[in-house]
Amino acid sequence: MNLRLQASGREGYEVIIDNHEALKYINHFGILRLVERRSFSDHTDSCEALLHVIEGSCTINVNGEPFAELGSRATPYEGRPAAVYLPPGVDFTVEGEGVEIAITRSHAEANGEPQLIAPESLQPKQAGKDNWARTVTMIAPPDYPAQKLILGETVNPPGNWSGVPTHKHDSHAAGEESMHEELYYFRVDRPGGWGIERVYDKNGLDEVLLLQDRVVTLKPRGFHTVSAAPGYTLYYAFMLAGPSKKLIARLDPDQAWIAD
């Protein structure tokens, strides 16, 4: 199973996954980059979508109504993000210059309204301690009124870990674990920067993935954890989807003591 994909960083819309065989609930993921002032138009069809402004500023027109001047940060390593939620069955156009947007889609029922998730409504929080301290921003948390999608982002300082203790969410066990597949999109703050991610289970899956700028990793199952190499700040957007919105992670029993 190939859990690591590399985005090119080219201008325009790059499809990273589309109905990937390993994923059931995240049906589509792509990166839109507008370097020069351009526009991009699309339709959500039978999916709900989250348009996550990674960096730069843009206007997103939805069925002719504008969400203007979205995004206020030059890089993803500081500041607060912006996003727009779109229900199934709407047309949208993105207009911007020097902007990067991650677009995640999941099949959903035809209801709901487009919604702006403004930077001032979000509150970055410090998570963890010691060398697993990091900054986490929930953009569309489990209680956000999307049908399936959950969205957030993490910034790992140089040398630090996240996803600690190592955890998973790939099986339904009432009150103990939820079934949510996950996708990460990484950025690194300096050329040549890197990190690692381990994805494993107790049934033979054990992958160590090299994380570089614009790498995408998939987690259809398994425990997972991430580390930034010394000297490099590691950013990643995380997208989850499953049959319900209640997210419950199960800790690896060999590492659960770290939580105490």
C-alpha positions as CSV (number, residue, x, y, z in Angstrom):
1,M,0.0,0.0,0.0
2,N,1.4,3.4,-1.0
3,L,0.8,5.7,1.8
4,R,3.0,8.6,0.6
5,L,2.2,10.8,-2.4
6,Q,4.2,13.9,-3.6
7,A,2.4,17.0,-4.9
8,S,4.4,18.9,-7.6
9,G,3.7,22.4,-6.4
10,R,2.8,23.5,-9.9
11,E,0.4,26.3,-10.7
12,G,-3.2,25.4,-11.2
13,Y,-5.3,22.6,-9.7
14,E,-3.5,19.3,-9.0
15,V,-5.6,16.3,-8.1
16,I,-3.7,14.2,-5.5
17,I,-6.3,11.5,-4.9
18,D,-9.7,10.8,-6.5
19,N,-11.6,7.8,-5.2
20,H,-8.4,6.2,-3.9
21,E,-8.8,2.4,-3.4
22,A,-7.5,2.6,0.2
23,L,-10.0,5.4,1.3
24,K,-13.7,5.1,1.6
25,Y,-14.8,8.4,3.1
26,I,-12.2,10.9,1.8
27,N,-13.2,10.8,-1.9
28,H,-11.1,13.5,-3.3
29,F,-8.2,15.7,-2.4
30,G,-6.3,18.3,-4.4
31,I,-4.1,21.4,-4.2
32,L,-4.9,24.7,-6.0
33,R,-2.0,27.1,-6.5
34,L,-2.5,30.4,-8.2
35,V,0.9,32.1,-8.6
36,E,-0.2,34.8,-11.1
37,R,-3.6,36.4,-10.8
38,R,-5.9,33.7,-12.2
39,S,-9.2,32.0,-11.4
40,F,-10.3,28.4,-11.0
41,S,-13.9,27.2,-11.3
42,D,-15.5,23.9,-10.2
43,H,-18.6,22.2,-8.9
44,T,-19.0,20.2,-5.7
45,D,-21.3,17.7,-7.4
46,S,-22.4,15.0,-4.9
47,C,-19.7,15.9,-2.3
48,E,-19.4,18.4,0.5
49,A,-16.0,20.2,0.4
50,L,-13.7,22.2,2.6
51,L,-11.5,24.8,0.9
52,H,-8.6,25.5,3.2
53,V,-6.5,28.5,2.5
54,I,-3.0,27.3,3.3
55,E,-1.3,30.6,2.4
56,G,-2.0,33.8,0.6
57,S,-5.3,35.6,0.0
58,C,-8.2,35.0,-2.4
59,T,-11.9,35.5,-3.1
60,I,-14.2,32.5,-3.3
61,N,-17.4,33.0,-5.2
62,V,-20.1,30.5,-4.4
63,N,-23.2,30.4,-6.7
64,G,-22.3,34.1,-7.5
65,E,-21.9,35.3,-3.9
66,P,-18.4,36.3,-2.9
67,F,-16.4,35.4,0.2
68,A,-13.9,38.2,-0.3
69,E,-10.3,38.6,0.7
70,L,-9.9,35.3,2.5
71,G,-6.6,34.5,4.1
72,S,-4.2,36.8,5.9
73,R,-0.9,34.9,6.2
74,A,2.1,34.7,3.9
75,T,3.1,31.3,5.0
76,P,1.4,28.4,6.9
77,Y,3.9,28.5,9.8
78,E,2.4,31.4,11.7
79,G,-1.0,33.1,11.8
80,R,-4.5,31.7,11.5
81,P,-6.0,30.0,8.5
82,A,-9.3,30.6,6.7
83,A,-11.6,28.1,5.1
84,V,-14.9,27.8,3.3
85,Y,-17.4,24.9,3.7
86,L,-19.4,24.0,0.7
87,P,-22.3,21.6,0.6
88,P,-23.1,19.3,-2.4
89,G,-24.5,20.8,-5.6
90,V,-22.8,24.3,-5.7
91,D,-20.7,26.1,-8.2
92,F,-17.6,27.9,-7.0
93,T,-14.8,30.1,-8.4
94,V,-11.5,30.9,-6.7
95,E,-9.7,34.2,-7.7
96,G,-6.3,35.0,-6.3
97,E,-2.6,35.6,-6.7
98,G,0.1,33.9,-4.6
99,V,-2.4,31.6,-2.9
100,E,-2.5,27.9,-2.1
101,I,-5.7,26.1,-1.1
102,A,-6.2,22.5,-0.1
103,I,-9.6,21.1,-1.3
104,T,-11.0,18.0,0.4
105,R,-14.3,16.3,-0.6
106,S,-16.5,13.6,0.9
107,H,-19.8,12.2,-0.5
108,A,-22.7,13.7,1.4
109,E,-26.4,14.4,1.4
110,A,-27.7,17.3,-0.6
111,N,-28.3,19.8,2.2
112,G,-26.5,22.6,4.1
113,E,-25.3,26.1,3.2
114,P,-21.9,27.5,2.3
115,Q,-20.2,28.9,5.4
116,L,-17.1,31.0,5.9
117,I,-14.6,29.9,8.6
118,A,-12.8,33.2,9.3
119,P,-9.4,33.4,10.9
120,E,-10.7,35.4,13.9
121,S,-13.1,32.6,14.8
122,L,-10.2,30.1,15.3
123,Q,-8.0,29.7,18.3
124,P,-4.6,28.0,18.0
125,K,-3.8,25.9,21.0
126,Q,-0.6,24.5,22.5
127,A,-0.6,20.8,22.8
128,G,1.8,18.4,24.5
129,K,4.9,19.2,26.4
130,D,8.7,18.8,26.2
131,N,9.8,17.7,22.8
132,W,6.3,16.8,21.7
133,A,4.9,20.3,22.2
134,R,3.2,21.7,19.1
135,T,0.5,24.2,18.0
136,V,-2.8,22.8,16.9
137,T,-5.7,24.7,15.2
138,M,-9.0,23.0,14.8
139,I,-10.6,24.6,11.7
140,A,-13.7,22.3,11.3
141,P,-13.7,20.2,14.5
142,P,-16.0,17.2,15.1
143,D,-18.8,19.5,16.3
144,Y,-18.6,21.7,13.1
145,P,-21.8,21.2,11.0
146,A,-20.1,19.3,8.2
147,Q,-21.6,15.9,7.5
148,K,-18.4,13.9,7.4
149,L,-15.3,16.1,7.1
150,I,-13.1,17.2,10.0
151,L,-10.2,19.7,9.4
152,G,-7.3,21.1,11.3
153,E,-3.6,21.9,11.1
154,T,-0.5,21.3,13.3
155,V,2.8,23.2,13.4
156,N,5.7,21.1,14.8
157,P,8.7,23.2,16.0
158,P,12.1,21.9,14.9
159,G,12.9,18.5,16.4
160,N,9.5,18.0,18.0
161,W,6.9,15.3,17.6
162,S,3.2,15.3,17.3
163,G,0.5,12.6,17.5
164,V,1.9,11.7,20.9
165,P,1.1,9.2,22.4
166,T,0.8,7.3,19.1
167,H,-2.8,6.7,18.4
168,K,-5.3,5.3,15.9
169,H,-9.0,5.6,14.9
170,D,-9.7,2.9,12.4
171,S,-12.3,0.7,14.1
172,H,-15.7,1.3,15.7
173,A,-15.8,0.4,19.4
174,A,-18.6,2.3,21.2
175,G,-17.1,4.9,23.6
176,E,-13.5,3.6,23.0
177,E,-12.6,4.3,19.3
178,S,-14.1,5.7,16.2
179,M,-13.6,4.9,12.5
180,H,-12.0,7.8,10.8
181,E,-9.5,7.6,7.9
182,E,-7.1,10.5,7.7
183,L,-4.9,12.4,5.2
184,Y,-2.0,14.8,5.9
185,Y,-0.6,17.6,3.7
186,F,2.9,18.7,4.7
187,R,4.9,21.9,4.2
188,V,8.5,22.5,5.4
189,D,9.8,26.0,6.1
190,R,13.3,25.6,4.5
191,P,14.6,24.0,1.3
192,G,15.9,20.5,2.0
193,G,13.8,20.2,5.2
194,W,12.2,17.0,6.2
195,G,10.6,14.9,8.9
196,I,9.3,11.4,9.4
197,E,6.0,9.7,10.0
198,R,5.5,6.2,11.3
199,V,2.2,4.3,10.5
200,Y,1.8,0.8,11.9
201,D,-0.6,-1.7,13.4
202,K,-0.4,-5.0,15.2
203,N,-1.1,-7.0,12.0
204,G,2.0,-6.4,9.9
205,L,1.6,-2.8,8.7
206,D,4.8,-0.8,9.6
207,E,5.8,2.1,7.4
208,V,8.3,4.9,8.1
209,L,7.6,7.7,5.6
210,L,9.9,10.5,4.6
211,L,8.2,13.9,4.9
212,Q,9.2,16.7,2.6
213,D,7.6,19.8,1.3
214,R,4.2,19.1,-0.3
215,V,4.1,15.4,0.6
216,V,0.7,13.9,1.2
217,T,0.3,10.8,3.5
218,L,-2.7,8.6,3.9
219,K,-3.8,6.8,7.0
220,P,-6.6,4.4,6.1
221,R,-5.7,2.4,9.3
222,G,-3.0,2.1,11.9
223,F,-1.3,4.0,14.7
224,H,0.5,7.1,13.6
225,T,3.0,9.8,14.8
226,V,5.0,12.5,13.2
227,S,8.4,14.2,13.9
228,A,10.2,17.2,12.5
229,A,13.9,17.0,11.8
230,P,16.1,19.4,13.9
231,G,16.3,22.9,12.3
232,Y,13.1,22.6,10.3
233,T,9.5,23.7,11.2
234,L,7.0,21.1,9.9
235,Y,3.5,22.1,9.1
236,Y,0.7,19.8,8.2
237,A,-3.0,20.1,7.5
238,F,-5.0,17.1,8.6
239,M,-8.3,15.9,7.1
240,L,-10.5,13.2,8.5
241,A,-13.7,11.6,7.5
242,G,-15.8,8.6,8.7
243,P,-19.3,7.3,9.1
244,S,-19.9,9.7,12.1
245,K,-18.5,13.0,13.4
246,K,-17.6,11.8,16.9
247,L,-13.8,11.3,16.9
248,I,-12.3,9.0,19.5
249,A,-8.7,7.9,19.3
250,R,-7.3,4.7,20.8
251,L,-3.8,5.1,22.2
252,D,-1.1,2.4,21.5
253,P,-1.2,0.5,24.8
254,D,2.6,0.4,24.7
255,Q,2.8,4.2,24.8
256,A,-0.3,5.2,26.7
257,W,1.8,5.8,29.8
258,I,3.1,9.0,28.2
259,A,-0.3,10.6,28.5
260,D,0.2,10.5,32.3
